[in-house]
């Protein structure tokens, strides 16, 4: 698995969902990632890549820095 590719993919996907305007953000070049800093239309967003497992790529994006959240891995039965 190419971890860097999936980290960027999940970052873009979570940013689009967090912002709420959808795929138009990509086509309008409104998302910038510079030195791991995420900007959407000039507004700073904060992201985290929780490390559940080496086979899982995940990203959480918020408009608040250091947002407190609890993540749990759930095993499907």
N, CA, C and O atoms as a Tinker XYZ file with bonds, in Angstrom:
   308  protein
     1  N      0.848000   -1.177000    0.000000    73     2
     2  CA     0.000000    0.000000    0.000000    64     1     3
     3  C      0.896000    1.243000    0.000000    63     2     4     5
     4  O      1.865000    1.306000    0.756000    81     3
     5  N      0.585000    2.201000   -0.821000    73     3     6
     6  CA     1.302000    3.455000   -0.854000    64     5     7
     7  C      0.672000    4.400000    0.163000    63     6     8     9
     8  O     -0.304000    5.084000   -0.144000    81     7
     9  N      1.222000    4.439000    1.362000    73     7    10
    10  CA     0.647000    5.201000    2.485000    64     9    11
    11  C      0.504000    6.684000    2.149000    63    10    12    13
    12  O     -0.509000    7.293000    2.494000    81    11
    13  N      1.489000    7.272000    1.490000    73    11    14
    14  CA     1.419000    8.698000    1.164000    64    13    15
    15  C      0.223000    9.003000    0.271000    63    14    16    17
    16  O     -0.496000    9.974000    0.510000    81    15
    17  N      0.003000    8.182000   -0.756000    73    15    18
    18  CA    -1.144000    8.379000   -1.643000    64    17    19
    19  C     -2.450000    8.333000   -0.856000    63    18    20    21
    20  O     -3.293000    9.220000   -0.992000    81    19
    21  N     -2.615000    7.305000   -0.038000    73    19    22
    22  CA    -3.860000    7.158000    0.716000    64    21    23
    23  C     -4.028000    8.237000    1.776000    63    22    24    25
    24  O     -5.156000    8.628000    2.077000    81    23
    25  N     -2.929000    8.730000    2.351000    73    23    26
    26  CA    -3.044000    9.838000    3.306000    64    25    27
    27  C     -3.575000   11.090000    2.614000    63    26    28    29
    28  O     -4.441000   11.775000    3.157000    81    27
    29  N     -3.062000   11.397000    1.412000    73    27    30
    30  CA    -3.577000   12.551000    0.672000    64    29    31
    31  C     -5.004000   12.316000    0.195000    63    30    32    33
    32  O     -5.831000   13.227000    0.241000    81    31
    33  N     -5.296000   11.117000   -0.257000    73    31    34
    34  CA    -6.649000   10.799000   -0.730000    64    33    35
    35  C     -7.664000   10.997000    0.400000    63    34    36    37
    36  O     -8.687000   11.655000    0.209000    81    35
    37  N     -7.380000   10.429000    1.570000    73    35    38
    38  CA    -8.329000   10.548000    2.686000    64    37    39
    39  C     -8.385000   11.978000    3.216000    63    38    40    41
    40  O     -9.431000   12.412000    3.699000    81    39
    41  N     -7.274000   12.717000    3.134000    73    39    42
    42  CA    -7.284000   14.123000    3.533000    64    41    43
    43  C     -8.213000   14.928000    2.632000    63    42    44    45
    44  O     -9.038000   15.705000    3.112000    81    43
    45  N     -8.071000   14.736000    1.324000    73    43    46
    46  CA    -8.942000   15.452000    0.385000    64    45    47
    47  C    -10.407000   15.078000    0.600000    63    46    48    49
    48  O    -11.280000   15.946000    0.616000    81    47
    49  N    -10.667000   13.795000    0.763000    73    47    50
    50  CA   -12.043000   13.339000    0.949000    64    49    51
    51  C    -12.653000   13.906000    2.239000    63    50    52    53
    52  O    -13.800000   14.353000    2.238000    81    51
    53  N    -11.895000   13.889000    3.322000    73    51    54
    54  CA   -12.444000   14.395000    4.585000    64    53    55
    55  C    -12.616000   15.913000    4.543000    63    54    56    57
    56  O    -13.549000   16.445000    5.144000    81    55
    57  N    -11.726000   16.614000    3.839000    73    55    58
    58  CA   -11.849000   18.064000    3.712000    64    57    59
    59  C    -13.097000   18.449000    2.925000    63    58    60    61
    60  O    -13.820000   19.372000    3.300000    81    59
    61  N    -13.341000   17.735000    1.835000    73    59    62
    62  CA   -14.536000   17.999000    1.017000    64    61    63
    63  C    -15.795000   17.787000    1.842000    63    62    64    65
    64  O    -16.731000   18.583000    1.767000    81    63
    65  N    -15.822000   16.725000    2.622000    73    63    66
    66  CA   -16.996000   16.431000    3.456000    64    65    67
    67  C    -17.134000   17.436000    4.593000    63    66    68    69
    68  O    -18.248000   17.857000    4.904000    81    67
    69  N    -16.023000   17.832000    5.222000    73    67    70
    70  CA   -16.074000   18.786000    6.330000    64    69    71
    71  C    -16.579000   20.150000    5.858000    63    70    72    73
    72  O    -17.367000   20.800000    6.544000    81    71
    73  N    -16.123000   20.571000    4.694000    73    71    74
    74  CA   -16.533000   21.862000    4.153000    64    73    75
    75  C    -17.998000   21.850000    3.719000    63    74    76    77
    76  O    -18.714000   22.835000    3.904000    81    75
    77  N    -18.437000   20.738000    3.144000    73    75    78
    78  CA   -19.843000   20.599000    2.761000    64    77    79
    79  C    -20.193000   21.026000    1.347000    63    78    80    81
    80  O    -21.338000   20.856000    0.927000    81    79
    81  N    -19.247000   21.576000    0.599000    73    79    82
    82  CA   -19.568000   22.028000   -0.761000    64    81    83
    83  C    -19.295000   20.989000   -1.831000    63    82    84    85
    84  O    -19.622000   21.205000   -2.997000    81    83
    85  N    -18.709000   19.880000   -1.461000    73    83    86
    86  CA   -18.549000   18.771000   -2.386000    64    85    87
    87  C    -17.404000   18.907000   -3.372000    63    86    88    89
    88  O    -16.473000   19.688000   -3.176000    81    87
    89  N    -17.500000   18.115000   -4.448000    73    87    90
    90  CA   -16.428000   17.991000   -5.431000    64    89    91
    91  C    -16.115000   19.273000   -6.190000    63    90    92    93
    92  O    -15.065000   19.368000   -6.826000    81    91
    93  N    -16.993000   20.249000   -6.137000    73    91    94
    94  CA   -16.724000   21.510000   -6.827000    64    93    95
    95  C    -15.460000   22.178000   -6.278000    63    94    96    97
    96  O    -14.828000   22.971000   -6.975000    81    95
    97  N    -15.087000   21.863000   -5.036000    73    95    98
    98  CA   -13.874000   22.433000   -4.445000    64    97    99
    99  C    -12.632000   22.014000   -5.212000    63    98   100   101
   100  O    -11.710000   22.810000   -5.392000    81    99
   101  N    -12.606000   20.761000   -5.667000    73    99   102
   102  CA   -11.440000   20.262000   -6.401000    64   101   103
   103  C    -11.371000   20.890000   -7.781000    63   102   104   105
   104  O    -10.317000   21.376000   -8.191000    81   103
   105  N    -12.488000   20.884000   -8.501000    73   103   106
   106  CA   -12.475000   21.407000   -9.861000    64   105   107
   107  C    -12.208000   22.917000   -9.887000    63   106   108   109
   108  O    -11.707000   23.437000  -10.883000    81   107
   109  N    -12.530000   23.604000   -8.823000    73   107   110
   110  CA   -12.283000   25.045000   -8.770000    64   109   111
   111  C    -10.935000   25.373000   -8.131000    63   110   112   113
   112  O    -10.620000   26.542000   -7.907000    81   111
   113  N    -10.134000   24.335000   -7.836000    73   111   114
   114  CA    -8.822000   24.518000   -7.219000    64   113   115
   115  C     -8.889000   25.348000   -5.933000    63   114   116   117
   116  O     -8.063000   26.234000   -5.716000    81   115
   117  N     -9.870000   25.057000   -5.091000    73   115   118
   118  CA   -10.035000   25.808000   -3.849000    64   117   119
   119  C     -9.386000   25.127000   -2.656000    63   118   120   121
   120  O     -9.394000   25.677000   -1.555000    81   119
   121  N     -8.822000   23.935000   -2.854000    73   119   122
   122  CA    -8.147000   23.219000   -1.772000    64   121   123
   123  C     -6.648000   23.301000   -1.992000    63   122   124   125
   124  O     -6.151000   22.999000   -3.077000    81   123
   125  N     -5.931000   23.713000   -0.954000    73   123   126
   126  CA    -4.471000   23.769000   -1.012000    64   125   127
   127  C     -3.895000   22.977000    0.154000    63   126   128   129
   128  O     -4.376000   23.084000    1.282000    81   127
   129  N     -2.878000   22.192000   -0.115000    73   127   130
   130  CA    -2.146000   21.499000    0.929000    64   129   131
   131  C     -0.686000   21.898000    0.760000    63   130   132   133
   132  O     -0.036000   21.512000   -0.211000    81   131
   133  N     -0.181000   22.670000    1.708000    73   131   134
   134  CA     1.194000   23.148000    1.651000    64   133   135
   135  C      1.851000   22.834000    2.992000    63   134   136   137
   136  O      1.414000   23.310000    4.040000    81   135
   137  N      2.920000   22.016000    2.941000    73   135   138
   138  CA     3.618000   21.619000    4.167000    64   137   139
   139  C      2.651000   21.063000    5.211000    63   138   140   141
   140  O      2.709000   21.432000    6.384000    81   139
   141  N      1.772000   20.182000    4.775000    73   139   142
   142  CA     0.781000   19.540000    5.641000    64   141   143
   143  C     -0.239000   20.501000    6.246000    63   142   144   145
   144  O     -0.946000   20.132000    7.183000    81   143
   145  N     -0.328000   21.719000    5.731000    73   143   146
   146  CA    -1.369000   22.643000    6.170000    64   145   147
   147  C     -2.466000   22.662000    5.117000    63   146   148   149
   148  O     -2.194000   22.837000    3.929000    81   147
   149  N     -3.695000   22.482000    5.552000    73   147   150
   150  CA    -4.840000   22.390000    4.659000    64   149   151
   151  C     -5.599000   23.716000    4.651000    63   150   152   153
   152  O     -6.003000   24.222000    5.697000    81   151
   153  N     -5.783000   24.267000    3.450000    73   151   154
   154  CA    -6.542000   25.504000    3.284000    64   153   155
   155  C     -7.661000   25.255000    2.281000    63   154   156   157
   156  O     -7.442000   24.663000    1.224000    81   155
   157  N     -8.861000   25.713000    2.622000    73   155   158
   158  CA    -9.992000   25.647000    1.706000    64   157   159
   159  C    -10.504000   27.063000    1.545000    63   158   160   161
   160  O    -10.976000   27.672000    2.505000    81   159
   161  N    -10.412000   27.588000    0.336000    73   159   162
   162  CA   -10.827000   28.967000    0.054000    64   161   163
   163  C    -10.150000   29.958000    0.993000    63   162   164   165
   164  O    -10.768000   30.940000    1.407000    81   163
   165  N     -8.888000   29.711000    1.332000    73   163   166
   166  CA    -8.138000   30.608000    2.199000    64   165   167
   167  C     -8.370000   30.410000    3.684000    63   166   168   169
   168  O     -7.738000   31.085000    4.497000    81   167
   169  N     -9.270000   29.492000    4.065000    73   167   170
   170  CA    -9.558000   29.222000    5.473000    64   169   171
   171  C     -8.787000   27.982000    5.923000    63   170   172   173
   172  O     -8.783000   26.962000    5.234000    81   171
   173  N     -8.134000   28.077000    7.085000    73   171   174
   174  CA    -7.335000   26.959000    7.595000    64   173   175
   175  C     -8.233000   25.885000    8.208000    63   174   176   177
   176  O     -9.172000   26.177000    8.949000    81   175
   177  N     -7.912000   24.630000    7.873000    73   175   178
   178  CA    -8.591000   23.467000    8.440000    64   177   179
   179  C     -7.526000   22.589000    9.097000    63   178   180   181
   180  O     -6.346000   22.666000    8.756000    81   179
   181  N     -7.953000   21.762000   10.032000    73   179   182
   182  CA    -7.035000   20.923000   10.791000    64   181   183
   183  C     -7.386000   19.464000   10.556000    63   182   184   185
   184  O     -8.560000   19.093000   10.544000    81   183
   185  N     -6.367000   18.640000   10.369000    73   183   186
   186  CA    -6.632000   17.240000   10.064000    64   185   187
   187  C     -5.740000   16.330000   10.888000    63   186   188   189
   188  O     -4.696000   16.740000   11.395000    81   187
   189  N     -6.174000   15.095000   11.008000    73   187   190
   190  CA    -5.420000   14.082000   11.730000    64   189   191
   191  C     -5.603000   12.754000   11.017000    63   190   192   193
   192  O     -6.690000   12.442000   10.533000    81   191
   193  N     -4.537000   11.980000   10.958000    73   191   194
   194  CA    -4.576000   10.635000   10.386000    64   193   195
   195  C     -4.394000    9.635000   11.523000    63   194   196   197
   196  O     -3.265000    9.256000   11.834000    81   195
   197  N     -5.497000    9.199000   12.151000    73   195   198
   198  CA    -5.366000    8.210000   13.226000    64   197   199
   199  C     -4.734000    6.926000   12.703000    63   198   200   201
   200  O     -5.032000    6.495000   11.589000    81   199
   201  N     -3.882000    6.328000   13.484000    73   199   202
   202  CA    -3.189000    5.114000   13.068000    64   201   203
   203  C     -3.831000    3.908000   13.750000    63   202   204   205
   204  O     -3.360000    3.446000   14.789000    81   203
   205  N     -4.909000    3.405000   13.152000    73   203   206
   206  CA    -5.588000    2.226000   13.688000    64   205   207
   207  C     -4.790000    0.967000   13.416000    63   206   208   209
   208  O     -4.598000    0.121000   14.290000    81   207
   209  N     -4.329000    0.869000   12.171000    73   207   210
   210  CA    -3.731000   -0.369000   11.687000    64   209   211
   211  C     -3.008000   -0.023000   10.382000    63   210   212   213
   212  O     -3.417000    0.907000    9.687000    81   211
   213  N     -1.968000   -0.734000   10.044000    73   211   214
   214  CA    -1.221000   -0.413000    8.823000    64   213   215
   215  C     -2.036000   -0.627000    7.548000    63   214   216   217
   216  O     -1.665000   -0.126000    6.486000    81   215
   217  N     -3.140000   -1.364000    7.642000    73   215   218
   218  CA    -3.961000   -1.618000    6.452000    64   217   219
   219  C     -5.147000   -0.654000    6.337000    63   218   220   221
   220  O     -5.967000   -0.791000    5.428000    81   219
   221  N     -5.244000    0.308000    7.240000    73   219   222
   222  CA    -6.374000    1.240000    7.248000    64   221   223
   223  C     -5.863000    2.661000    7.056000    63   222   224   225
   224  O     -4.968000    3.107000    7.775000    81   223
   225  N     -6.433000    3.372000    6.084000    73   223   226
   226  CA    -6.133000    4.785000    5.881000    64   225   227
   227  C     -7.363000    5.585000    6.280000    63   226   228   229
   228  O     -8.471000    5.305000    5.822000    81   227
   229  N     -7.166000    6.572000    7.126000    73   227   230
   230  CA    -8.285000    7.343000    7.654000    64   229   231
   231  C     -7.819000    8.769000    7.903000    63   230   232   233
   232  O     -6.660000    8.988000    8.258000    81   231
   233  N     -8.702000    9.737000    7.722000    73   231   234
   234  CA    -8.381000   11.122000    8.034000    64   233   235
   235  C     -9.628000   11.804000    8.593000    63   234   236   237
   236  O    -10.745000   11.573000    8.132000    81   235
   237  N     -9.409000   12.638000    9.583000    73   235   238
   238  CA   -10.486000   13.427000   10.170000    64   237   239
   239  C    -10.110000   14.891000   10.020000    63   238   240   241
   240  O     -8.995000   15.283000   10.363000    81   239
   241  N    -11.024000   15.698000    9.513000    73   239   242
   242  CA   -10.780000   17.118000    9.293000    64   241   243
   243  C    -11.802000   17.935000   10.054000    63   242   244   245
   244  O    -12.988000   17.603000   10.073000    81   243
   245  N    -11.338000   19.009000   10.684000    73   243   246
   246  CA   -12.209000   19.871000   11.473000    64   245   247
   247  C    -11.792000   21.318000   11.267000    63   246   248   249
   248  O    -10.650000   21.599000   10.904000    81   247
   249  N    -12.724000   22.234000   11.500000    73   247   250
   250  CA   -12.379000   23.651000   11.430000    64   249   251
   251  C    -11.870000   24.161000   12.777000    63   250   252   253
   252  O    -11.578000   25.347000   12.923000    81   251
   253  N    -11.764000   23.260000   13.766000    73   251   254
   254  CA   -11.259000   23.619000   15.093000    64   253   255
   255  C     -9.979000   22.837000   15.374000    63   254   256   257
   256  O     -9.926000   21.622000   15.184000    81   255
   257  N     -8.958000   23.543000   15.825000    73   255   258
   258  CA    -7.693000   22.899000   16.145000    64   257   259
   259  C     -7.821000   22.129000   17.453000    63   258   260   261
   260  O     -8.467000   22.576000   18.401000    81   259
   261  N     -7.184000   20.951000   17.477000    73   259   262
   262  CA    -7.170000   20.106000   18.674000    64   261   263
   263  C     -8.565000   19.757000   19.174000    63   262   264   265
   264  O     -8.794000   19.683000   20.381000    81   263
   265  N     -9.484000   19.545000   18.262000    73   263   266
   266  CA   -10.838000   19.124000   18.618000    64   265   267
   267  C    -10.750000   17.804000   19.377000    63   266   268   269
   268  O    -10.077000   16.875000   18.931000    81   267
   269  N    -11.411000   17.718000   20.494000    73   267   270
   270  CA   -11.377000   16.504000   21.307000    64   269   271
   271  C    -12.359000   15.475000   20.747000    63   270   272   273
   272  O    -13.546000   15.758000   20.584000    81   271
   273  N    -11.849000   14.281000   20.457000    73   271   274
   274  CA   -12.718000   13.219000   19.963000    64   273   275
   275  C    -12.133000   11.877000   20.375000    63   274   276   277
   276  O    -10.932000   11.735000   20.605000    81   275
   277  N    -13.017000   10.909000   20.460000    73   275   278
   278  CA   -12.607000    9.550000   20.825000    64   277   279
   279  C    -12.912000    8.652000   19.633000    63   278   280   281
   280  O    -14.035000    8.644000   19.130000    81   279
   281  N    -11.911000    7.895000   19.181000    73   279   282
   282  CA   -12.079000    6.989000   18.053000    64   281   283
   283  C    -11.878000    5.573000   18.537000    63   282   284   285
   284  O    -10.967000    5.285000   19.314000    81   283
   285  N    -12.737000    4.697000   18.070000    73   283   286
   286  CA   -12.621000    3.297000   18.442000    64   285   287
   287  C    -12.737000    2.438000   17.188000    63   286   288   289
   288  O    -13.584000    2.672000   16.326000    81   287
   289  N    -11.877000    1.453000   17.111000    73   287   290
   290  CA   -11.953000    0.485000   16.026000    64   289   291
   291  C    -12.992000   -0.562000   16.400000    63   290   292   293
   292  O    -12.952000   -1.118000   17.498000    81   291
   293  N    -13.926000   -0.832000   15.486000    73   291   294
   294  CA   -14.980000   -1.792000   15.720000    64   293   295
   295  C    -14.775000   -2.968000   14.788000    63   294   296   297
   296  O    -14.660000   -2.780000   13.577000    81   295
   297  N    -14.727000   -4.153000   15.312000    73   295   298
   298  CA   -14.564000   -5.358000   14.512000    64   297   299
   299  C    -15.929000   -5.810000   13.995000    63   298   300   301
   300  O    -16.873000   -5.962000   14.770000    81   299
   301  N    -16.028000   -6.021000   12.698000    73   299   302
   302  CA   -17.257000   -6.548000   12.111000    64   301   303
   303  C    -17.313000   -8.048000   12.369000    63   302   304   305
   304  O    -16.305000   -8.750000   12.287000    81   303
   305  N    -18.492000   -8.512000   12.676000    73   303   306
   306  CA   -18.652000   -9.936000   12.965000    64   305   307
   307  C    -19.221000  -10.649000   11.773000    63   306   308
   308  O    -19.429000  -11.861000   11.821000    81   307
